[in-house]
Amino acid sequence: MSETPEEIRERMSRMGKRRLVTMTQAKRTALSYAAGVKGGRPRLIDRERMLELRAARKLHREIAEELGVSMASVARILKGVKKG
């Protein structure tokens, strides 16, 4: 019988940090994916607001100041957006 994602998460939390340190990276990754955990850092930048500001003809500098992010982040995100 296979474990549900909730059971896997519960088992992983019971293992504690010491157990996770002794595991290989591949094993930790496999357990995480089996538990339904997707990797990566959560997005903190409001991309929709950024697009609205850009549509309102705001400069990258103005968008960065309003959203509290760097101009490089604004440029990187807007670079990936197709122009309509």
mmCIF file of the N, C-alpha and C atoms, coordinates in Angstrom:
data_MODEL
# 
_entry.id   MODEL 
# 
loop_
_atom_site.group_PDB 
_atom_site.id 
_atom_site.type_symbol 
_atom_site.label_atom_id 
_atom_site.label_alt_id 
_atom_site.label_comp_id 
_atom_site.label_asym_id 
_atom_site.label_entity_id 
_atom_site.label_seq_id 
_atom_site.pdbx_PDB_ins_code 
_atom_site.Cartn_x 
_atom_site.Cartn_y 
_atom_site.Cartn_z 
_atom_site.occupancy 
_atom_site.B_iso_or_equiv 
_atom_site.pdbx_formal_charge 
_atom_site.auth_seq_id 
_atom_site.auth_comp_id 
_atom_site.auth_asym_id 
_atom_site.auth_atom_id 
_atom_site.pdbx_PDB_model_num 
ATOM 1   N N  . MET A 1 1  ? 0.836  -1.186 0.000   1.00 0.00 ? 1  MET A N  1 
ATOM 2   C CA . MET A 1 1  ? 0.000  0.000  0.000   1.00 0.00 ? 1  MET A CA 1 
ATOM 3   C C  . MET A 1 1  ? 0.883  1.253  0.000   1.00 0.00 ? 1  MET A C  1 
ATOM 4   N N  . SER A 1 2  ? 0.568  2.197  -0.850  1.00 0.00 ? 2  SER A N  1 
ATOM 5   C CA . SER A 1 2  ? 1.358  3.408  -0.999  1.00 0.00 ? 2  SER A CA 1 
ATOM 6   C C  . SER A 1 2  ? 0.898  4.476  -0.005  1.00 0.00 ? 2  SER A C  1 
ATOM 7   N N  . GLU A 1 3  ? 1.832  5.300  0.424   1.00 0.00 ? 3  GLU A N  1 
ATOM 8   C CA . GLU A 1 3  ? 1.508  6.384  1.351   1.00 0.00 ? 3  GLU A CA 1 
ATOM 9   C C  . GLU A 1 3  ? 0.878  7.553  0.600   1.00 0.00 ? 3  GLU A C  1 
ATOM 10  N N  . THR A 1 4  ? -0.018 8.229  1.278   1.00 0.00 ? 4  THR A N  1 
ATOM 11  C CA . THR A 1 4  ? -0.594 9.445  0.699   1.00 0.00 ? 4  THR A CA 1 
ATOM 12  C C  . THR A 1 4  ? 0.408  10.575 0.903   1.00 0.00 ? 4  THR A C  1 
ATOM 13  N N  . PRO A 1 5  ? 0.272  11.665 0.142   1.00 0.00 ? 5  PRO A N  1 
ATOM 14  C CA . PRO A 1 5  ? 1.176  12.797 0.344   1.00 0.00 ? 5  PRO A CA 1 
ATOM 15  C C  . PRO A 1 5  ? 1.160  13.321 1.785   1.00 0.00 ? 5  PRO A C  1 
ATOM 16  N N  . GLU A 1 6  ? -0.004 13.321 2.425   1.00 0.00 ? 6  GLU A N  1 
ATOM 17  C CA . GLU A 1 6  ? -0.081 13.789 3.810   1.00 0.00 ? 6  GLU A CA 1 
ATOM 18  C C  . GLU A 1 6  ? 0.716  12.882 4.739   1.00 0.00 ? 6  GLU A C  1 
ATOM 19  N N  . GLU A 1 7  ? 0.649  11.581 4.513   1.00 0.00 ? 7  GLU A N  1 
ATOM 20  C CA . GLU A 1 7  ? 1.396  10.633 5.342   1.00 0.00 ? 7  GLU A CA 1 
ATOM 21  C C  . GLU A 1 7  ? 2.899  10.795 5.139   1.00 0.00 ? 7  GLU A C  1 
ATOM 22  N N  . ILE A 1 8  ? 3.291  11.044 3.909   1.00 0.00 ? 8  ILE A N  1 
ATOM 23  C CA . ILE A 1 8  ? 4.713  11.249 3.628   1.00 0.00 ? 8  ILE A CA 1 
ATOM 24  C C  . ILE A 1 8  ? 5.203  12.509 4.324   1.00 0.00 ? 8  ILE A C  1 
ATOM 25  N N  . ARG A 1 9  ? 4.430  13.610 4.236   1.00 0.00 ? 9  ARG A N  1 
ATOM 26  C CA . ARG A 1 9  ? 4.813  14.859 4.911   1.00 0.00 ? 9  ARG A CA 1 
ATOM 27  C C  . ARG A 1 9  ? 4.947  14.648 6.410   1.00 0.00 ? 9  ARG A C  1 
ATOM 28  N N  . GLU A 1 10 ? 3.980  13.927 6.990   1.00 0.00 ? 10 GLU A N  1 
ATOM 29  C CA . GLU A 1 10 ? 4.010  13.657 8.430   1.00 0.00 ? 10 GLU A CA 1 
ATOM 30  C C  . GLU A 1 10 ? 5.255  12.851 8.793   1.00 0.00 ? 10 GLU A C  1 
ATOM 31  N N  . ARG A 1 11 ? 5.571  11.839 8.012   1.00 0.00 ? 11 ARG A N  1 
ATOM 32  C CA . ARG A 1 11 ? 6.744  11.011 8.279   1.00 0.00 ? 11 ARG A CA 1 
ATOM 33  C C  . ARG A 1 11 ? 8.019  11.825 8.161   1.00 0.00 ? 11 ARG A C  1 
ATOM 34  N N  . MET A 1 12 ? 8.076  12.696 7.150   1.00 0.00 ? 12 MET A N  1 
ATOM 35  C CA . MET A 1 12 ? 9.270  13.524 6.970   1.00 0.00 ? 12 MET A CA 1 
ATOM 36  C C  . MET A 1 12 ? 9.458  14.484 8.136   1.00 0.00 ? 12 MET A C  1 
ATOM 37  N N  . SER A 1 13 ? 8.371  15.053 8.646   1.00 0.00 ? 13 SER A N  1 
ATOM 38  C CA . SER A 1 13 ? 8.497  15.982 9.765   1.00 0.00 ? 13 SER A CA 1 
ATOM 39  C C  . SER A 1 13 ? 8.914  15.255 11.038  1.00 0.00 ? 13 SER A C  1 
ATOM 40  N N  . ARG A 1 14 ? 8.493  13.989 11.189  1.00 0.00 ? 14 ARG A N  1 
ATOM 41  C CA . ARG A 1 14 ? 8.900  13.215 12.373  1.00 0.00 ? 14 ARG A CA 1 
ATOM 42  C C  . ARG A 1 14 ? 10.377 12.837 12.314  1.00 0.00 ? 14 ARG A C  1 
ATOM 43  N N  . MET A 1 15 ? 10.925 12.708 11.103  1.00 0.00 ? 15 MET A N  1 
ATOM 44  C CA . MET A 1 15 ? 12.326 12.323 10.962  1.00 0.00 ? 15 MET A CA 1 
ATOM 45  C C  . MET A 1 15 ? 13.253 13.346 11.595  1.00 0.00 ? 15 MET A C  1 
ATOM 46  N N  . GLY A 1 16 ? 12.863 14.579 11.522  1.00 0.00 ? 16 GLY A N  1 
ATOM 47  C CA . GLY A 1 16 ? 13.676 15.644 12.107  1.00 0.00 ? 16 GLY A CA 1 
ATOM 48  C C  . GLY A 1 16 ? 14.846 16.026 11.220  1.00 0.00 ? 16 GLY A C  1 
ATOM 49  N N  . LYS A 1 17 ? 15.482 17.114 11.616  1.00 0.00 ? 17 LYS A N  1 
ATOM 50  C CA . LYS A 1 17 ? 16.570 17.680 10.825  1.00 0.00 ? 17 LYS A CA 1 
ATOM 51  C C  . LYS A 1 17 ? 17.767 16.739 10.731  1.00 0.00 ? 17 LYS A C  1 
ATOM 52  N N  . ARG A 1 18 ? 18.104 16.061 11.812  1.00 0.00 ? 18 ARG A N  1 
ATOM 53  C CA . ARG A 1 18 ? 19.280 15.188 11.806  1.00 0.00 ? 18 ARG A CA 1 
ATOM 54  C C  . ARG A 1 18 ? 19.154 14.114 10.725  1.00 0.00 ? 18 ARG A C  1 
ATOM 55  N N  . ARG A 1 19 ? 17.980 13.539 10.594  1.00 0.00 ? 19 ARG A N  1 
ATOM 56  C CA . ARG A 1 19 ? 17.766 12.486 9.603   1.00 0.00 ? 19 ARG A CA 1 
ATOM 57  C C  . ARG A 1 19 ? 17.890 13.033 8.185   1.00 0.00 ? 19 ARG A C  1 
ATOM 58  N N  . LEU A 1 20 ? 17.365 14.240 7.973   1.00 0.00 ? 20 LEU A N  1 
ATOM 59  C CA . LEU A 1 20 ? 17.421 14.837 6.642   1.00 0.00 ? 20 LEU A CA 1 
ATOM 60  C C  . LEU A 1 20 ? 18.852 15.185 6.255   1.00 0.00 ? 20 LEU A C  1 
ATOM 61  N N  . VAL A 1 21 ? 19.682 15.527 7.234   1.00 0.00 ? 21 VAL A N  1 
ATOM 62  C CA . VAL A 1 21 ? 21.069 15.866 6.944   1.00 0.00 ? 21 VAL A CA 1 
ATOM 63  C C  . VAL A 1 21 ? 21.820 14.642 6.447   1.00 0.00 ? 21 VAL A C  1 
ATOM 64  N N  . THR A 1 22 ? 21.486 13.459 6.972   1.00 0.00 ? 22 THR A N  1 
ATOM 65  C CA . THR A 1 22 ? 22.200 12.247 6.579   1.00 0.00 ? 22 THR A CA 1 
ATOM 66  C C  . THR A 1 22 ? 21.719 11.689 5.244   1.00 0.00 ? 22 THR A C  1 
ATOM 67  N N  . MET A 1 23 ? 20.602 12.179 4.726   1.00 0.00 ? 23 MET A N  1 
ATOM 68  C CA . MET A 1 23 ? 20.092 11.716 3.437   1.00 0.00 ? 23 MET A CA 1 
ATOM 69  C C  . MET A 1 23 ? 20.838 12.380 2.293   1.00 0.00 ? 23 MET A C  1 
ATOM 70  N N  . THR A 1 24 ? 20.857 11.710 1.168   1.00 0.00 ? 24 THR A N  1 
ATOM 71  C CA . THR A 1 24 ? 21.430 12.332 -0.016  1.00 0.00 ? 24 THR A CA 1 
ATOM 72  C C  . THR A 1 24 ? 20.435 13.354 -0.563  1.00 0.00 ? 24 THR A C  1 
ATOM 73  N N  . GLN A 1 25 ? 20.954 14.273 -1.361  1.00 0.00 ? 25 GLN A N  1 
ATOM 74  C CA . GLN A 1 25 ? 20.090 15.287 -1.968  1.00 0.00 ? 25 GLN A CA 1 
ATOM 75  C C  . GLN A 1 25 ? 19.020 14.635 -2.833  1.00 0.00 ? 25 GLN A C  1 
ATOM 76  N N  . ALA A 1 26 ? 19.399 13.589 -3.565  1.00 0.00 ? 26 ALA A N  1 
ATOM 77  C CA . ALA A 1 26 ? 18.436 12.908 -4.438  1.00 0.00 ? 26 ALA A CA 1 
ATOM 78  C C  . ALA A 1 26 ? 17.302 12.290 -3.632  1.00 0.00 ? 26 ALA A C  1 
ATOM 79  N N  . LYS A 1 27 ? 17.621 11.704 -2.484  1.00 0.00 ? 27 LYS A N  1 
ATOM 80  C CA . LYS A 1 27 ? 16.605 11.085 -1.629  1.00 0.00 ? 27 LYS A CA 1 
ATOM 81  C C  . LYS A 1 27 ? 15.652 12.151 -1.067  1.00 0.00 ? 27 LYS A C  1 
ATOM 82  N N  . ARG A 1 28 ? 16.221 13.298 -0.613  1.00 0.00 ? 28 ARG A N  1 
ATOM 83  C CA . ARG A 1 28 ? 15.377 14.383 -0.091  1.00 0.00 ? 28 ARG A CA 1 
ATOM 84  C C  . ARG A 1 28 ? 14.454 14.913 -1.177  1.00 0.00 ? 28 ARG A C  1 
ATOM 85  N N  . THR A 1 29 ? 14.994 15.075 -2.382  1.00 0.00 ? 29 THR A N  1 
ATOM 86  C CA . THR A 1 29 ? 14.196 15.577 -3.495  1.00 0.00 ? 29 THR A CA 1 
ATOM 87  C C  . THR A 1 29 ? 13.086 14.597 -3.848  1.00 0.00 ? 29 THR A C  1 
ATOM 88  N N  . ALA A 1 30 ? 13.405 13.303 -3.881  1.00 0.00 ? 30 ALA A N  1 
ATOM 89  C CA . ALA A 1 30 ? 12.406 12.289 -4.213  1.00 0.00 ? 30 ALA A CA 1 
ATOM 90  C C  . ALA A 1 30 ? 11.289 12.273 -3.172  1.00 0.00 ? 30 ALA A C  1 
ATOM 91  N N  . LEU A 1 31 ? 11.646 12.364 -1.898  1.00 0.00 ? 31 LEU A N  1 
ATOM 92  C CA . LEU A 1 31 ? 10.626 12.398 -0.843  1.00 0.00 ? 31 LEU A CA 1 
ATOM 93  C C  . LEU A 1 31 ? 9.756  13.648 -0.951  1.00 0.00 ? 31 LEU A C  1 
ATOM 94  N N  . SER A 1 32 ? 10.372 14.784 -1.257  1.00 0.00 ? 32 SER A N  1 
ATOM 95  C CA . SER A 1 32 ? 9.623  16.031 -1.377  1.00 0.00 ? 32 SER A CA 1 
ATOM 96  C C  . SER A 1 32 ? 8.618  15.967 -2.515  1.00 0.00 ? 32 SER A C  1 
ATOM 97  N N  . TYR A 1 33 ? 9.061  15.492 -3.674  1.00 0.00 ? 33 TYR A N  1 
ATOM 98  C CA . TYR A 1 33 ? 8.146  15.393 -4.816  1.00 0.00 ? 33 TYR A CA 1 
ATOM 99  C C  . TYR A 1 33 ? 7.037  14.383 -4.539  1.00 0.00 ? 33 TYR A C  1 
ATOM 100 N N  . ALA A 1 34 ? 7.368  13.286 -3.868  1.00 0.00 ? 34 ALA A N  1 
ATOM 101 C CA . ALA A 1 34 ? 6.351  12.288 -3.528  1.00 0.00 ? 34 ALA A CA 1 
ATOM 102 C C  . ALA A 1 34 ? 5.317  12.870 -2.572  1.00 0.00 ? 34 ALA A C  1 
ATOM 103 N N  . ALA A 1 35 ? 5.756  13.813 -1.731  1.00 0.00 ? 35 ALA A N  1 
ATOM 104 C CA . ALA A 1 35 ? 4.848  14.450 -0.778  1.00 0.00 ? 35 ALA A CA 1 
ATOM 105 C C  . ALA A 1 35 ? 4.074  15.600 -1.406  1.00 0.00 ? 35 ALA A C  1 
ATOM 106 N N  . GLY A 1 36 ? 4.343  15.899 -2.668  1.00 0.00 ? 36 GLY A N  1 
ATOM 107 C CA . GLY A 1 36 ? 3.623  16.967 -3.344  1.00 0.00 ? 36 GLY A CA 1 
ATOM 108 C C  . GLY A 1 36 ? 4.221  18.338 -3.129  1.00 0.00 ? 36 GLY A C  1 
ATOM 109 N N  . VAL A 1 37 ? 5.454  18.403 -2.628  1.00 0.00 ? 37 VAL A N  1 
ATOM 110 C CA . VAL A 1 37 ? 6.111  19.684 -2.382  1.00 0.00 ? 37 VAL A CA 1 
ATOM 111 C C  . VAL A 1 37 ? 6.848  20.095 -3.637  1.00 0.00 ? 37 VAL A C  1 
ATOM 112 N N  . LYS A 1 38 ? 6.555  21.264 -4.131  1.00 0.00 ? 38 LYS A N  1 
ATOM 113 C CA . LYS A 1 38 ? 7.259  21.785 -5.296  1.00 0.00 ? 38 LYS A CA 1 
ATOM 114 C C  . LYS A 1 38 ? 8.388  22.668 -4.796  1.00 0.00 ? 38 LYS A C  1 
ATOM 115 N N  . GLY A 1 39 ? 9.524  22.587 -5.432  1.00 0.00 ? 39 GLY A N  1 
ATOM 116 C CA . GLY A 1 39 ? 10.690 23.332 -4.988  1.00 0.00 ? 39 GLY A CA 1 
ATOM 117 C C  . GLY A 1 39 ? 10.623 24.792 -5.369  1.00 0.00 ? 39 GLY A C  1 
ATOM 118 N N  . GLY A 1 40 ? 11.596 25.521 -4.890  1.00 0.00 ? 40 GLY A N  1 
ATOM 119 C CA . GLY A 1 40 ? 11.726 26.919 -5.258  1.00 0.00 ? 40 GLY A CA 1 
ATOM 120 C C  . GLY A 1 40 ? 11.179 27.865 -4.221  1.00 0.00 ? 40 GLY A C  1 
ATOM 121 N N  . ARG A 1 41 ? 11.578 29.081 -4.356  1.00 0.00 ? 41 ARG A N  1 
ATOM 122 C CA . ARG A 1 41 ? 11.166 30.130 -3.445  1.00 0.00 ? 41 ARG A CA 1 
ATOM 123 C C  . ARG A 1 41 ? 9.837  30.709 -3.933  1.00 0.00 ? 41 ARG A C  1 
ATOM 124 N N  . PRO A 1 42 ? 8.925  31.006 -3.025  1.00 0.00 ? 42 PRO A N  1 
ATOM 125 C CA . PRO A 1 42 ? 7.654  31.583 -3.468  1.00 0.00 ? 42 PRO A CA 1 
ATOM 126 C C  . PRO A 1 42 ? 7.852  32.977 -4.064  1.00 0.00 ? 42 PRO A C  1 
ATOM 127 N N  . ARG A 1 43 ? 7.054  33.290 -5.035  1.00 0.00 ? 43 ARG A N  1 
ATOM 128 C CA . ARG A 1 43 ? 7.150  34.602 -5.666  1.00 0.00 ? 43 ARG A CA 1 
ATOM 129 C C  . ARG A 1 43 ? 6.589  35.673 -4.737  1.00 0.00 ? 43 ARG A C  1 
ATOM 130 N N  . LEU A 1 44 ? 7.350  36.729 -4.576  1.00 0.00 ? 44 LEU A N  1 
ATOM 131 C CA . LEU A 1 44 ? 6.936  37.815 -3.701  1.00 0.00 ? 44 LEU A CA 1 
ATOM 132 C C  . LEU A 1 44 ? 6.607  39.087 -4.465  1.00 0.00 ? 44 LEU A C  1 
ATOM 133 N N  . ILE A 1 45 ? 6.946  39.124 -5.741  1.00 0.00 ? 45 ILE A N  1 
ATOM 134 C CA . ILE A 1 45 ? 6.719  40.314 -6.556  1.00 0.00 ? 45 ILE A CA 1 
ATOM 135 C C  . ILE A 1 45 ? 5.352  40.214 -7.209  1.00 0.00 ? 45 ILE A C  1 
ATOM 136 N N  . ASP A 1 46 ? 4.577  41.276 -7.111  1.00 0.00 ? 46 ASP A N  1 
ATOM 137 C CA . ASP A 1 46 ? 3.249  41.311 -7.707  1.00 0.00 ? 46 ASP A CA 1 
ATOM 138 C C  . ASP A 1 46 ? 3.385  41.604 -9.203  1.00 0.00 ? 46 ASP A C  1 
ATOM 139 N N  . ARG A 1 47 ? 3.442  40.538 -9.979  1.00 0.00 ? 47 ARG A N  1 
ATOM 140 C CA . ARG A 1 47 ? 3.663  40.675 -11.419 1.00 0.00 ? 47 ARG A CA 1 
ATOM 141 C C  . ARG A 1 47 ? 2.483  41.353 -12.123 1.00 0.00 ? 47 ARG A C  1 
ATOM 142 N N  . GLU A 1 48 ? 1.279  41.051 -11.665 1.00 0.00 ? 48 GLU A N  1 
ATOM 143 C CA . GLU A 1 48 ? 0.100  41.668 -12.292 1.00 0.00 ? 48 GLU A CA 1 
ATOM 144 C C  . GLU A 1 48 ? 0.141  43.186 -12.124 1.00 0.00 ? 48 GLU A C  1 
ATOM 145 N N  . ARG A 1 49 ? 0.497  43.641 -10.908 1.00 0.00 ? 49 ARG A N  1 
ATOM 146 C CA . ARG A 1 49 ? 0.591  45.076 -10.648 1.00 0.00 ? 49 ARG A CA 1 
ATOM 147 C C  . ARG A 1 49 ? 1.696  45.696 -11.505 1.00 0.00 ? 49 ARG A C  1 
ATOM 148 N N  . MET A 1 50 ? 2.790  44.954 -11.655 1.00 0.00 ? 50 MET A N  1 
ATOM 149 C CA . MET A 1 50 ? 3.897  45.434 -12.468 1.00 0.00 ? 50 MET A CA 1 
ATOM 150 C C  . MET A 1 50 ? 3.448  45.640 -13.921 1.00 0.00 ? 50 MET A C  1 
ATOM 151 N N  . LEU A 1 51 ? 2.692  44.699 -14.436 1.00 0.00 ? 51 LEU A N  1 
ATOM 152 C CA . LEU A 1 51 ? 2.198  44.822 -15.809 1.00 0.00 ? 51 LEU A CA 1 
ATOM 153 C C  . LEU A 1 51 ? 1.215  45.978 -15.947 1.00 0.00 ? 51 LEU A C  1 
ATOM 154 N N  . GLU A 1 52 ? 0.390  46.176 -14.920 1.00 0.00 ? 52 GLU A N  1 
ATOM 155 C CA . GLU A 1 52 ? -0.541 47.311 -14.941 1.00 0.00 ? 52 GLU A CA 1 
ATOM 156 C C  . GLU A 1 52 ? 0.215  48.629 -14.991 1.00 0.00 ? 52 GLU A C  1 
ATOM 157 N N  . LEU A 1 53 ? 1.258  48.746 -14.159 1.00 0.00 ? 53 LEU A N  1 
ATOM 158 C CA . LEU A 1 53 ? 2.045  49.977 -14.132 1.00 0.00 ? 53 LEU A CA 1 
ATOM 159 C C  . LEU A 1 53 ? 2.749  50.207 -15.463 1.00 0.00 ? 53 LEU A C  1 
ATOM 160 N N  . ARG A 1 54 ? 3.241  49.142 -16.067 1.00 0.00 ? 54 ARG A N  1 
ATOM 161 C CA . ARG A 1 54 ? 3.921  49.275 -17.350 1.00 0.00 ? 54 ARG A CA 1 
ATOM 162 C C  . ARG A 1 54 ? 2.929  49.680 -18.439 1.00 0.00 ? 54 ARG A C  1 
ATOM 163 N N  . ALA A 1 55 ? 1.722  49.131 -18.371 1.00 0.00 ? 55 ALA A N  1 
ATOM 164 C CA . ALA A 1 55 ? 0.679  49.500 -19.330 1.00 0.00 ? 55 ALA A CA 1 
ATOM 165 C C  . ALA A 1 55 ? 0.290  50.965 -19.166 1.00 0.00 ? 55 ALA A C  1 
ATOM 166 N N  . ALA A 1 56 ? 0.461  51.486 -17.942 1.00 0.00 ? 56 ALA A N  1 
ATOM 167 C CA . ALA A 1 56 ? 0.173  52.898 -17.672 1.00 0.00 ? 56 ALA A CA 1 
ATOM 168 C C  . ALA A 1 56 ? 1.368  53.787 -18.041 1.00 0.00 ? 56 ALA A C  1 
ATOM 169 N N  . ARG A 1 57 ? 2.336  53.202 -18.777 1.00 0.00 ? 57 ARG A N  1 
ATOM 170 C CA . ARG A 1 57 ? 3.494  53.934 -19.307 1.00 0.00 ? 57 ARG A CA 1 
ATOM 171 C C  . ARG A 1 57 ? 4.453  54.420 -18.222 1.00 0.00 ? 57 ARG A C  1 
ATOM 172 N N  . LYS A 1 58 ? 4.533  53.691 -17.100 1.00 0.00 ? 58 LYS A N  1 
ATOM 173 C CA . LYS A 1 58 ? 5.482  54.039 -16.046 1.00 0.00 ? 58 LYS A CA 1 
ATOM 174 C C  . LYS A 1 58 ? 6.870  53.547 -16.435 1.00 0.00 ? 58 LYS A C  1 
ATOM 175 N N  . LEU A 1 59 ? 7.888  54.243 -15.986 1.00 0.00 ? 59 LEU A N  1 
ATOM 176 C CA . LEU A 1 59 ? 9.266  53.848 -16.230 1.00 0.00 ? 59 LEU A CA 1 
ATOM 177 C C  . LEU A 1 59 ? 9.660  52.710 -15.290 1.00 0.00 ? 59 LEU A C  1 
ATOM 178 N N  . HIS A 1 60 ? 10.695 51.960 -15.684 1.00 0.00 ? 60 HIS A N  1 
ATOM 179 C CA . HIS A 1 60 ? 11.175 50.866 -14.839 1.00 0.00 ? 60 HIS A CA 1 
ATOM 180 C C  . HIS A 1 60 ? 11.528 51.373 -13.441 1.00 0.00 ? 60 HIS A C  1 
ATOM 181 N N  . ARG A 1 61 ? 12.157 52.534 -13.373 1.00 0.00 ? 61 ARG A N  1 
ATOM 182 C CA . ARG A 1 61 ? 12.545 53.121 -12.083 1.00 0.00 ? 61 ARG A CA 1 
ATOM 183 C C  . ARG A 1 61 ? 11.313 53.395 -11.212 1.00 0.00 ? 61 ARG A C  1 
ATOM 184 N N  . GLU A 1 62 ? 10.271 53.941 -11.809 1.00 0.00 ? 62 GLU A N  1 
ATOM 185 C CA . GLU A 1 62 ? 9.042  54.248 -11.061 1.00 0.00 ? 62 GLU A CA 1 
ATOM 186 C C  . GLU A 1 62 ? 8.352  52.974 -10.575 1.00 0.00 ? 62 GLU A C  1 
ATOM 187 N N  . ILE A 1 63 ? 8.335  51.954 -11.432 1.00 0.00 ? 63 ILE A N  1 
ATOM 188 C CA . ILE A 1 63 ? 7.725  50.671 -11.055 1.00 0.00 ? 63 ILE A CA 1 
ATOM 189 C C  . ILE A 1 63 ? 8.503  50.053 -9.900  1.00 0.00 ? 63 ILE A C  1 
ATOM 190 N N  . ALA A 1 64 ? 9.831  50.086 -9.983  1.00 0.00 ? 64 ALA A N  1 
ATOM 191 C CA . ALA A 1 64 ? 10.681 49.511 -8.942  1.00 0.00 ? 64 ALA A CA 1 
ATOM 192 C C  . ALA A 1 64 ? 10.452 50.214 -7.606  1.00 0.00 ? 64 ALA A C  1 
ATOM 193 N N  . GLU A 1 65 ? 10.378 51.530 -7.621  1.00 0.00 ? 65 GLU A N  1 
ATOM 194 C CA . GLU A 1 65 ? 10.152 52.285 -6.385  1.00 0.00 ? 65 GLU A CA 1 
ATOM 195 C C  . GLU A 1 65 ? 8.790  51.963 -5.785  1.00 0.00 ? 65 GLU A C  1 
ATOM 196 N N  . GLU A 1 66 ? 7.773  51.891 -6.614  1.00 0.00 ? 66 GLU A N  1 
ATOM 197 C CA . GLU A 1 66 ? 6.417  51.643 -6.113  1.00 0.00 ? 66 GLU A CA 1 
ATOM 198 C C  . GLU A 1 66 ? 6.260  50.243 -5.528  1.00 0.00 ? 66 GLU A C  1 
ATOM 199 N N  . LEU A 1 67 ? 6.887  49.249 -6.166  1.00 0.00 ? 67 LEU A N  1 
ATOM 200 C CA . LEU A 1 67 ? 6.740  47.866 -5.706  1.00 0.00 ? 67 LEU A CA 1 
ATOM 201 C C  . LEU A 1 67 ? 7.804  47.459 -4.696  1.00 0.00 ? 67 LEU A C  1 
ATOM 202 N N  . GLY A 1 68 ? 8.828  48.304 -4.517  1.00 0.00 ? 68 GLY A N  1 
ATOM 203 C CA . GLY A 1 68 ? 9.872  48.000 -3.546  1.00 0.00 ? 68 GLY A CA 1 
ATOM 204 C C  . GLY A 1 68 ? 10.813 46.896 -4.003  1.00 0.00 ? 68 GLY A C  1 
ATOM 205 N N  . VAL A 1 69 ? 11.086 46.843 -5.308  1.00 0.00 ? 69 VAL A N  1 
ATOM 206 C CA . VAL A 1 69 ? 12.012 45.849 -5.857  1.00 0.00 ? 69 VAL A CA 1 
ATOM 207 C C  . VAL A 1 69 ? 13.093 46.586 -6.643  1.00 0.00 ? 69 VAL A C  1 
ATOM 208 N N  . SER A 1 70 ? 14.092 45.864 -7.094  1.00 0.00 ? 70 SER A N  1 
ATOM 209 C CA . SER A 1 70 ? 15.175 46.491 -7.858  1.00 0.00 ? 70 SER A CA 1 
ATOM 210 C C  . SER A 1 70 ? 14.750 46.720 -9.306  1.00 0.00 ? 70 SER A C  1 
ATOM 211 N N  . MET A 1 71 ? 15.454 47.653 -9.942  1.00 0.00 ? 71 MET A N  1 
ATOM 212 C CA . MET A 1 71 ? 15.185 47.901 -11.360 1.00 0.00 ? 71 MET A CA 1 
ATOM 213 C C  . MET A 1 71 ? 15.546 46.677 -12.189 1.00 0.00 ? 71 MET A C  1 
ATOM 214 N N  . ALA A 1 72 ? 16.564 45.932 -11.749 1.00 0.00 ? 72 ALA A N  1 
ATOM 215 C CA . ALA A 1 72 ? 16.960 44.717 -12.472 1.00 0.00 ? 72 ALA A CA 1 
ATOM 216 C C  . ALA A 1 72 ? 15.830 43.688 -12.455 1.00 0.00 ? 72 ALA A C  1 
ATOM 217 N N  . SER A 1 73 ? 15.140 43.572 -11.330 1.00 0.00 ? 73 SER A N  1 
ATOM 218 C CA . SER A 1 73 ? 14.014 42.632 -11.248 1.00 0.00 ? 73 SER A CA 1 
ATOM 219 C C  . SER A 1 73 ? 12.891 43.046 -12.182 1.00 0.00 ? 73 SER A C  1 
ATOM 220 N N  . VAL A 1 74 ? 12.616 44.332 -12.206 1.00 0.00 ? 74 VAL A N  1 
ATOM 221 C CA . VAL A 1 74 ? 11.566 44.845 -13.096 1.00 0.00 ? 74 VAL A CA 1 
ATOM 222 C C  . VAL A 1 74 ? 11.938 44.559 -14.554 1.00 0.00 ? 74 VAL A C  1 
ATOM 223 N N  . ALA A 1 75 ? 13.169 44.861 -14.913 1.00 0.00 ? 75 ALA A N  1 
ATOM 224 C CA . ALA A 1 75 ? 13.612 44.649 -16.296 1.00 0.00 ? 75 ALA A CA 1 
ATOM 225 C C  . ALA A 1 75 ? 13.554 43.173 -16.665 1.00 0.00 ? 75 ALA A C  1 
ATOM 226 N N  . ARG A 1 76 ? 13.995 42.298 -15.751 1.00 0.00 ? 76 ARG A N  1 
ATOM 227 C CA . ARG A 1 76 ? 14.010 40.859 -16.033 1.00 0.00 ? 76 ARG A CA 1 
ATOM 228 C C  . ARG A 1 76 ? 12.594 40.327 -16.246 1.00 0.00 ? 76 ARG A C  1 
ATOM 229 N N  . ILE A 1 77 ? 11.677 40.746 -15.392 1.00 0.00 ? 77 ILE A N  1 
ATOM 230 C CA . ILE A 1 77 ? 10.298 40.256 -15.486 1.00 0.00 ? 77 ILE A CA 1 
ATOM 231 C C  . ILE A 1 77 ? 9.609  40.793 -16.745 1.00 0.00 ? 77 ILE A C  1 
ATOM 232 N N  . LEU A 1 78 ? 9.786  42.074 -16.995 1.00 0.00 ? 78 LEU A N  1 
ATOM 233 C CA . LEU A 1 78 ? 9.132  42.671 -18.170 1.00 0.00 ? 78 LEU A CA 1 
ATOM 234 C C  . LEU A 1 78 ? 9.765  42.192 -19.477 1.00 0.00 ? 78 LEU A C  1 
ATOM 235 N N  . LYS A 1 79 ? 11.017 41.805 -19.432 1.00 0.00 ? 79 LYS A N  1 
ATOM 236 C CA . LYS A 1 79 ? 11.698 41.286 -20.628 1.00 0.00 ? 79 LYS A CA 1 
ATOM 237 C C  . LYS A 1 79 ? 11.034 39.998 -21.103 1.00 0.00 ? 79 LYS A C  1 
ATOM 238 N N  . GLY A 1 80 ? 10.533 39.193 -20.162 1.00 0.00 ? 80 GLY A N  1 
ATOM 239 C CA . GLY A 1 80 ? 9.912  37.925 -20.506 1.00 0.00 ? 80 GLY A CA 1 
ATOM 240 C C  . GLY A 1 80 ? 8.463  38.046 -20.958 1.00 0.00 ? 80 GLY A C  1 
ATOM 241 N N  . VAL A 1 81 ? 7.896  39.250 -20.887 1.00 0.00 ? 81 VAL A N  1 
ATOM 242 C CA . VAL A 1 81 ? 6.501  39.460 -21.248 1.00 0.00 ? 81 VAL A CA 1 
ATOM 243 C C  . VAL A 1 81 ? 6.411  39.874 -22.705 1.00 0.00 ? 81 VAL A C  1 
ATOM 244 N N  . LYS A 1 82 ? 5.546  39.205 -23.463 1.00 0.00 ? 82 LYS A N  1 
ATOM 245 C CA . LYS A 1 82 ? 5.360  39.580 -24.868 1.00 0.00 ? 82 LYS A CA 1 
ATOM 246 C C  . LYS A 1 82 ? 4.652  40.920 -24.953 1.00 0.00 ? 82 LYS A C  1 
ATOM 247 N N  . LYS A 1 83 ? 5.077  41.701 -25.913 1.00 0.00 ? 83 LYS A N  1 
ATOM 248 C CA . LYS A 1 83 ? 4.432  42.994 -26.117 1.00 0.00 ? 83 LYS A CA 1 
ATOM 249 C C  . LYS A 1 83 ? 3.152  42.781 -26.924 1.00 0.00 ? 83 LYS A C  1 
ATOM 250 N N  . GLY A 1 84 ? 2.072  43.397 -26.444 1.00 0.00 ? 84 GLY A N  1 
ATOM 251 C CA . GLY A 1 84 ? 0.789  43.185 -27.092 1.00 0.00 ? 84 GLY A CA 1 
ATOM 252 C C  . GLY A 1 84 ? 0.440  44.353 -27.877 1.00 0.00 ? 84 GLY A C  1 
# 
